[in-house]
Amino acid sequence: MRWLCHRLQVSVTGFYDYIHRKPTENQKKRKKTAAYIVMQFKRLKGRMGYRKLYRYLVNKNVMVSLFQVRQALCEAGLKSKVVTYYKKRKQEHHTFPNVLERSFKPSKKDVPTVVCDITEFRLMNGMKVYFCAALDISTRRVLGYSLDTHQDAQLVKDTIQQ
């Protein structure tokens, strides 16, 4: 060992002091935090990357930095799963005939023409919310609107019935 220390230009006593050194409080705290980060990653089934996991931990009032989360996951050799958001529909999608042909000018003032628009919003927690608004073309007024977590015909029906 003495020969190796001499070749590396390290003192023998310094080497043995380093080997037998007890971990500091800061090192113990970081090791504990890293174990907690890995535990949360596994509890969440690896569905979050280090950025989302960092935000999740901050929302739970855990004092961590983005670097700590990334380093803990890299040292443990953990990588998040890629989540696929789109699923194939079980039933065939029904398409309605295009009556307006993108001509949004009403031909008769007394006949109400109603159009609906659905907009998708993605929230901070990853959920999607769909906003549907019904508009009367002749008066350019919003007739109704509704929010739902599913984009289906019921969302449009609820909007029109308002």
C-alpha positions in Angstrom: 0.0 0.0 0.0 2.9 2.3 0.8 4.3 1.8 -2.8 0.9 2.7 -4.3 0.5 5.8 -2.1 4.0 6.9 -3.2 3.2 6.4 -6.9 0.0 8.4 -6.5 1.8 11.1 -4.4 -0.5 10.6 -1.5 0.6 10.3 2.1 0.0 7.0 3.7 -1.5 8.5 6.9 -3.8 10.7 4.7 -5.0 7.7 2.8 -5.8 5.7 6.0 -7.5 8.8 7.5 -9.7 9.1 4.4 -10.6 5.4 4.6 -11.6 5.5 8.3 -13.3 8.9 8.1 -16.8 8.9 9.4 -19.5 10.5 7.2 -20.4 14.1 8.1 -24.0 15.1 9.0 -24.4 16.7 5.5 -23.4 13.4 3.8 -25.8 11.4 6.0 -28.6 13.8 5.2 -27.9 13.6 1.4 -27.8 9.8 1.6 -31.1 9.8 3.4 -32.7 12.2 0.9 -31.4 10.1 -2.0 -33.0 7.0 -0.5 -36.3 8.8 -0.1 -36.2 10.1 -3.7 -35.5 6.5 -5.0 -38.3 5.2 -2.7 -40.8 7.8 -4.1 -39.7 7.0 -7.7 -40.4 3.3 -7.2 -43.7 4.0 -5.3 -44.8 6.0 -8.3 -43.9 3.0 -10.6 -41.2 5.0 -12.5 -43.8 7.1 -14.4 -42.2 10.4 -13.5 -38.8 11.7 -14.8 -36.6 13.8 -12.6 -38.3 17.1 -13.4 -41.8 15.9 -12.6 -40.5 14.0 -9.5 -38.8 17.2 -8.3 -42.1 19.2 -8.6 -44.0 16.4 -6.9 -41.5 16.4 -4.0 -41.6 20.2 -3.7 -45.4 20.1 -3.5 -45.0 17.6 -0.7 -42.8 20.1 1.1 -39.6 18.1 0.8 -36.5 20.3 0.6 -34.6 19.0 -2.5 -33.0 20.5 -5.5 -33.5 19.5 -9.1 -29.8 18.4 -9.2 -30.3 16.2 -6.1 -33.2 14.4 -7.7 -31.4 13.9 -11.0 -28.2 12.7 -9.3 -30.1 10.3 -7.0 -31.9 8.7 -9.9 -28.7 8.5 -12.0 -26.7 6.9 -9.2 -29.4 4.3 -8.7 -29.5 3.7 -12.4 -33.2 4.5 -12.7 -35.0 6.0 -15.7 -38.6 6.9 -16.1 -41.0 5.0 -18.4 -42.3 6.8 -21.4 -46.0 7.2 -21.0 -48.2 6.8 -24.1 -51.1 9.1 -23.9 -53.1 8.1 -26.9 -55.1 4.9 -27.0 -56.9 3.4 -30.0 -60.7 3.8 -29.7 -62.7 0.7 -29.1 -65.5 1.8 -31.3 -65.3 3.4 -34.7 -65.4 7.2 -34.8 -68.6 8.6 -36.3 -68.2 11.5 -38.6 -71.1 13.9 -39.2 -71.7 15.5 -42.6 -70.1 18.9 -43.1 -73.2 21.0 -43.7 -71.6 24.5 -43.3 -68.6 23.8 -45.5 -66.7 26.3 -43.4 -69.1 29.0 -44.4 -69.8 30.6 -41.1 -72.1 33.3 -42.4 -75.8 32.4 -41.8 -78.0 32.5 -44.9 -81.2 33.3 -42.9 -81.4 35.4 -39.8 -84.4 33.6 -38.3 -82.8 30.1 -38.5 -80.4 29.6 -35.6 -77.2 27.9 -36.6 -75.2 26.6 -33.6 -71.6 25.5 -33.8 -69.5 23.9 -31.0 -65.8 23.9 -30.4 -63.9 21.6 -28.1 -60.5 22.7 -26.6 -58.2 20.5 -24.7 -56.3 21.8 -21.7 -53.5 19.9 -19.9 -53.2 20.6 -16.2 -50.1 20.7 -14.1 -50.8 17.2 -12.6 -50.9 15.7 -16.1 -54.7 15.4 -16.4 -56.6 16.7 -19.4 -59.7 18.8 -19.2 -62.0 19.4 -22.2 -63.8 22.8 -22.6 -66.8 22.9 -25.0 -68.4 26.1 -26.1 -71.6 26.5 -28.2 -71.9 29.6 -30.4 -74.9 30.9 -32.3 -73.5 32.1 -35.6 -76.3 34.6 -36.4 -76.0 36.5 -33.2 -72.3 35.7 -32.4 -73.3 34.9 -28.8 -72.1 32.1 -26.6 -75.1 29.9 -25.8 -73.4 27.7 -23.2 -70.2 26.0 -22.2 -69.1 23.0 -20.1 -66.0 21.3 -18.8 -65.4 17.6 -18.6 -62.5 15.1 -18.3 -63.8 13.0 -21.2 -64.1 14.2 -24.8 -67.3 12.6 -26.0 -70.7 13.3 -27.4 -72.2 13.8 -23.9 -69.9 16.9 -23.5 -71.5 18.5 -26.5 -75.0 17.5 -25.5 -74.5 19.1 -22.0 -73.3 22.3 -23.7 -76.2 22.6 -26.0 -78.8 21.8 -23.3 -77.7 24.7 -21.2 
